[in-house]
């Protein structure tokens, strides 16, 4: 018998895991009843009398079969799919009905009540079938319950009318269990359907928001690029136009050409920063001495800091090791040092420090003695193209944070006090690297 389409529209949408869980619970319930029957016969054997060999053979055979079914349902590498599970559910209902009828016949007692095992397929039918399918299963279990009583008294006269009364009570249980379970299951599936639809709508809304945010980000990026490029291009065009004026003073014309050249170089640097930010490559991590990387950055920045009248200090243990891309780390640290240099007045101090990070990895900090960053600037500090410098690109800190996050770490403003500002770049430990050299 196939599943009823009208009531199983939601059921067919259940995933394989849900179906496996439901069938596994029914199998475990059946195994519990089989075990209870065996225990009752062991404990009350003298009073009940020994059952036939066929009874125990059928009981043990069904127990073994259910155990194998449970193993199949929860198979490790290749569990059954939804189609196979639905086919199994239909077959198992009728197998359980046949077993309950057979075990009742082999029981050989006037009041065995083994037909109560038919409650399991009735419950399963309420999960899997529609109204027509449930009615067929209840009708089949009812007929077999009365048939078992009739067969017994055909062999063991005289007929006991009370047994038919008791069979009627059992049948009434089927008639109550089936609709109650079906109503509960239907309500549960409707709730699941509404929840599933709500989740789907939320996912669609999220996708729309993400798409709109991406478009907005692209728009902001394009606007920022246009703004940053427009200024030097305008300066170049106007300087070259003025330099073409033959009547102008030669010294002024040379000055305008120099302005055009300086703006062209600035435009080239801006373009390089744009590409660097937009095309962040995957870091090539390796086990590297942190002191070597910090010392290299300090040597690159020393001339600029000396020219600005600043003191540079380095605090890093010689034996401190880290897992990172040396080239990218040089770039990130140098951006931080240059940013600190621009924010520190003459006579100030900049400190590059490195220490083991909590939980493994490395924490690198750049601290300067300049004024605190204004509160209104802090939320925008790492945004691309945001800058408070007259001729800055606004990409230095954004690139440094992108590098840190590319390593699985982060870049944050750790201290923002008057005369003490510190940025901290963390790089977590990573075992999947090669040793340098």
SULMO-V190140 format. One record per residue. N is the residue number from 1. RES is the residue in one small letter. SS is DSSP state (2 for helix, 1 for strand, 0 for the rest). PHI is phi in whole degrees, -180 to 180 (none if undefined). PSI is psi in whole degrees, -180 to 180 (999 if undefined). Layout:
{{N,RES,SS,PHI,PSI} {N,RES,SS,PHI,PSI}}
This chain:
{{1,x,0,none,130} {2,x,0,-83,161} {3,x,0,-69,144} {4,x,0,-73,120} {5,x,0,-65,-35} {6,x,0,-64,-32} {7,x,0,-107,-6} {8,x,0,-112,17} {9,x,0,-60,-41} {10,x,0,-75,-35} {11,x,2,-62,-38} {12,x,2,-69,-15} {13,x,2,-87,-6} {14,x,0,-67,143} {15,x,0,-79,168} {16,x,2,-61,-36} {17,x,2,-64,-42} {18,x,2,-63,-45} {19,x,2,-62,-42} {20,x,2,-62,-42} {21,x,2,-62,-44} {22,x,2,-64,-47} {23,x,2,-67,-35} {24,x,2,-64,-40} {25,x,2,-63,-42} {26,x,2,-64,-39} {27,x,2,-65,-44} {28,x,2,-62,-38} {29,x,2,-64,-42} {30,x,2,-65,-41} {31,x,2,-63,-37} {32,x,2,-63,-42} {33,x,2,-67,-40} {34,x,2,-63,-42} {35,x,2,-64,-41} {36,x,2,-62,-41} {37,x,2,-62,-45} {38,x,2,-63,-43} {39,x,2,-65,-40} {40,x,2,-61,-41} {41,x,2,-70,-31} {42,x,2,-72,-44} {43,x,2,-73,-38} {44,x,0,-112,27} {45,x,2,-57,-47} {46,x,2,-60,-36} {47,x,2,-80,-37} {48,x,2,-85,-25} {49,x,0,87,155} {50,x,0,-70,133} {51,x,0,-76,168} {52,x,0,-70,159} {53,x,2,-63,-36} {54,x,2,-61,-36} {55,x,2,-60,-52} {56,x,2,-68,-35} {57,x,2,-63,-43} {58,x,2,-68,-40} {59,x,2,-63,-47} {60,x,2,-69,-36} {61,x,2,-64,-42} {62,x,2,-68,-37} {63,x,2,-61,-45} {64,x,2,-64,-42} {65,x,2,-62,-44} {66,x,2,-66,-35} {67,x,2,-63,-43} {68,x,2,-66,-38} {69,x,2,-63,-41} {70,x,2,-63,-40} {71,x,2,-65,-39} {72,x,2,-66,-42} {73,x,2,-61,-35} {74,x,0,-110,34} {75,x,0,-56,140} {76,x,0,-65,-76} {77,x,0,-78,-35} {78,x,0,-133,75} {79,x,0,-67,155} {80,x,0,-65,152} {81,x,0,-87,-180} {82,x,2,-63,-40} {83,x,2,-64,-45} {84,x,2,-64,-37} {85,x,2,-67,-40} {86,x,2,-68,-38} {87,x,2,-64,-43} {88,x,2,-62,-41} {89,x,2,-61,-42} {90,x,2,-65,-44} {91,x,2,-67,-42} {92,x,2,-64,-31} {93,x,2,-60,-48} {94,x,2,-76,-30} {95,x,2,-66,-41} {96,x,2,-66,-38} {97,x,2,-63,-46} {98,x,2,-63,-41} {99,x,2,-65,-45} {100,x,2,-60,-41} {101,x,2,-67,-44} {102,x,2,-67,-42} {103,x,2,-68,-32} {104,x,2,-67,-41} {105,x,2,-66,-41} {106,x,2,-77,-13} {107,x,2,-61,-35} {108,x,0,69,19} {109,x,0,-118,157} {110,x,0,-70,-36} {111,x,0,-128,66} {112,x,0,-81,-37} {113,x,0,60,24} {114,x,2,-70,-15} {115,x,2,-65,-12} {116,x,2,-62,-19} {117,x,2,-62,-18} {118,x,2,-72,-10} {119,x,2,-63,-35} {120,x,2,-61,-52} {121,x,2,-65,-29} {122,x,2,-65,-44} {123,x,2,-62,-45} {124,x,2,-61,-40} {125,x,2,-63,-36} {126,x,2,-65,-28} {127,x,2,-78,-39} {128,x,2,-103,-28} {129,x,0,-106,163} {130,x,0,-85,-168} {131,x,2,-60,-43} {132,x,2,-65,-44} {133,x,2,-64,-41} {134,x,2,-63,-42} {135,x,2,-62,-40} {136,x,2,-65,-42} {137,x,2,-66,-44} {138,x,2,-63,-41} {139,x,2,-63,-42} {140,x,2,-65,-46} {141,x,2,-66,-36} {142,x,2,-64,-48} {143,x,2,-62,-44} {144,x,2,-70,-31} {145,x,2,-63,-47} {146,x,2,-69,-35} {147,x,2,-64,-38} {148,x,2,-62,-41} {149,x,2,-65,-44} {150,x,2,-62,-43} {151,x,2,-64,-41} {152,x,2,-62,-47} {153,x,2,-78,-13} {154,x,2,-71,-30} {155,x,2,-91,-27} {156,x,0,-126,82} {157,x,0,-76,157} {158,x,0,-80,162} {159,x,0,-72,137} {160,x,0,-101,112} {161,x,2,-67,-26} {162,x,2,-66,-27} {163,x,2,-66,-35} {164,x,2,-68,-35} {165,x,2,-64,-43} {166,x,2,-67,-37} {167,x,2,-63,-37} {168,x,2,-63,-40} {169,x,2,-61,-41} {170,x,2,-63,-42} {171,x,2,-64,-37} {172,x,2,-62,-35} {173,x,2,-60,-44} {174,x,2,-58,-45} {175,x,2,-67,-25} {176,x,2,-87,-44} {177,x,2,-62,-45} {178,x,2,-59,-55} {179,x,2,-68,-36} {180,x,2,-62,-49} {181,x,2,-64,-41} {182,x,2,-62,-42} {183,x,2,-64,-43} {184,x,2,-64,-44} {185,x,2,-65,-41} {186,x,2,-62,-42} {187,x,2,-65,-43} {188,x,2,-61,-42} {189,x,2,-69,-35} {190,x,2,-65,-41} {191,x,2,-64,-41} {192,x,2,-63,-39} {193,x,2,-64,-44} {194,x,2,-64,-40} {195,x,2,-65,-42} {196,x,2,-63,-42} {197,x,2,-65,-39} {198,x,2,-64,-43} {199,x,2,-64,-40} {200,x,2,-64,-40} {201,x,2,-66,-39} {202,x,2,-63,-41} {203,x,2,-65,-40} {204,x,2,-65,-41} {205,x,2,-64,-41} {206,x,2,-62,-44} {207,x,2,-62,-39} {208,x,2,-65,-42} {209,x,2,-64,-42} {210,x,2,-63,-43} {211,x,2,-63,-44} {212,x,2,-65,-38} {213,x,2,-67,-38} {214,x,2,-63,-44} {215,x,2,-63,-41} {216,x,2,-64,-40} {217,x,2,-65,-41} {218,x,2,-63,-41} {219,x,2,-63,-45} {220,x,2,-64,-41} {221,x,2,-62,-47} {222,x,2,-64,-40} {223,x,2,-64,-42} {224,x,2,-65,-41} {225,x,2,-62,-46} {226,x,2,-60,-41} {227,x,2,-66,-45} {228,x,2,-69,-35} {229,x,2,-79,-34} {230,x,2,-61,-41} {231,x,2,-63,-53} {232,x,2,-65,-34} {233,x,2,-65,-43} {234,x,2,-62,-41} {235,x,2,-64,-42} {236,x,2,-63,-47} {237,x,2,-62,-48} {238,x,2,-66,-39} {239,x,2,-65,-42} {240,x,2,-67,-37} {241,x,2,-63,-43} {242,x,2,-68,-37} {243,x,2,-67,-23} {244,x,0,-76,-15} {245,x,0,-72,107} {246,x,0,-67,-21} {247,x,0,-83,-9} {248,x,0,-76,160} {249,x,0,-63,132} {250,x,2,-56,-37} {251,x,2,-65,-40} {252,x,2,-67,-39} {253,x,2,-63,-40} {254,x,2,-65,-39} {255,x,2,-62,-42} {256,x,2,-67,-37} {257,x,2,-65,-38} {258,x,2,-66,-38} {259,x,2,-62,-44} {260,x,2,-62,-42} {261,x,2,-65,-42} {262,x,2,-64,-41} {263,x,2,-69,-33} {264,x,2,-66,-41} {265,x,2,-66,-38} {266,x,2,-66,-39} {267,x,2,-64,-39} {268,x,2,-63,-43} {269,x,2,-64,-40} {270,x,2,-62,-44} {271,x,2,-61,-41} {272,x,2,-62,-41} {273,x,2,-65,-41} {274,x,2,-58,-50} {275,x,2,-64,-38} {276,x,2,-64,-41} {277,x,2,-72,-40} {278,x,2,-77,-24} {279,x,0,-121,54} {280,x,0,-65,119} {281,x,0,-86,160} {282,x,0,-67,131} {283,x,0,-66,141} {284,x,0,-97,88} {285,x,0,-75,146} {286,x,1,-155,157} {287,x,1,-73,118} {288,x,1,-138,147} {289,x,1,-71,122} {290,x,2,-66,-36} {291,x,2,-60,-36} {292,x,2,-65,-45} {293,x,2,-66,-44} {294,x,2,-66,-42} {295,x,2,-63,-37} {296,x,2,-65,-44} {297,x,2,-65,-40} {298,x,2,-62,-39} {299,x,2,-68,-35} {300,x,2,-68,-37} {301,x,2,-88,-13} {302,x,2,-58,-45} {303,x,2,-62,-44} {304,x,2,-66,-40} {305,x,2,-68,-38} {306,x,2,-65,-42} {307,x,2,-63,-33} {308,x,0,-85,-1} {309,x,0,75,36} {310,x,0,-114,155} {311,x,1,-104,131} {312,x,1,-110,131} {313,x,1,-124,146} {314,x,1,-124,130} {315,x,1,-127,104} {316,x,0,-158,130} {317,x,0,-70,141} {318,x,0,-65,-29} {319,x,0,-94,6} {320,x,0,-75,126} {321,x,1,-115,151} {322,x,1,-143,164} {323,x,1,-114,105} {324,x,1,-163,172} {325,x,0,-87,111} {326,x,2,-57,-43} {327,x,2,-62,-46} {328,x,2,-67,-38} {329,x,2,-65,-41} {330,x,2,-55,-45} {331,x,2,-64,-46} {332,x,2,-63,-47} {333,x,2,-66,-40} {334,x,2,-63,-39} {335,x,2,-60,-42} {336,x,2,-66,-42} {337,x,2,-66,-44} {338,x,2,-63,-41} {339,x,2,-62,-42} {340,x,2,-65,-38} {341,x,2,-61,-43} {342,x,2,-68,-25} {343,x,2,-96,-2} {344,x,0,-108,128} {345,x,0,-71,160} {346,x,0,-54,140} {347,x,0,90,-3} {348,x,0,-81,-178} {349,x,1,-133,138} {350,x,1,-122,132} {351,x,1,-123,125} {352,x,1,-101,123} {353,x,1,-130,152} {354,x,1,-140,140} {355,x,1,-153,162} {356,x,1,-62,137} {357,x,0,-86,148} {358,x,0,-59,131} {359,x,0,84,5} {360,x,0,106,159} {361,x,0,94,-162} {362,x,1,-134,143} {363,x,1,-118,124} {364,x,1,-114,134} {365,x,1,-127,148} {366,x,1,-125,117} {367,x,1,-120,138} {368,x,1,-132,161} {369,x,0,-97,20} {370,x,0,-78,-178} {371,x,0,-68,158} {372,x,0,-66,150} {373,x,0,-73,131} {374,x,0,-56,144} {375,x,2,-59,-36} {376,x,2,-72,-16} {377,x,2,-90,-30} {378,x,2,-53,-48} {379,x,0,-62,-23} {380,x,0,-103,7} {381,x,0,-58,-39} {382,x,0,-103,10} {383,x,0,-73,139} {384,x,0,-61,138} {385,x,0,74,2} {386,x,0,-87,126} {387,x,0,-152,150} {388,x,0,-106,1} {389,x,0,-87,145} {390,x,0,-60,-36} {391,x,0,-125,28} {392,x,0,-88,155} {393,x,0,-88,-19} {394,x,0,74,19} {395,x,0,-113,-11} {396,x,2,-59,-54} {397,x,2,-70,-35} {398,x,2,-63,-41} {399,x,2,-66,-42} {400,x,2,-63,-42} {401,x,2,-67,-40} {402,x,2,-61,-40} {403,x,2,-65,-45} {404,x,2,-60,-45} {405,x,2,-71,-29} {406,x,2,-65,-25} {407,x,0,-89,1} {408,x,0,88,7} {409,x,0,-110,-147} {410,x,1,-162,165} {411,x,1,-125,124} {412,x,1,-135,158} {413,x,1,-84,107} {414,x,1,-88,-39} {415,x,1,-135,135} {416,x,1,-141,73} {417,x,1,-114,160} {418,x,0,-57,129} {419,x,0,68,14} {420,x,1,-157,105} {421,x,1,-124,130} {422,x,1,-136,129} {423,x,1,-105,137} {424,x,1,-120,127} {425,x,1,-113,120} {426,x,1,-109,140} {427,x,1,-129,115} {428,x,0,-72,165} {429,x,0,-69,148} {430,x,0,-145,117} {431,x,0,-80,-21} {432,x,0,-86,66} {433,x,0,-138,173} {434,x,1,-114,149} {435,x,1,-74,141} {436,x,0,-71,139} {437,x,0,83,999}}
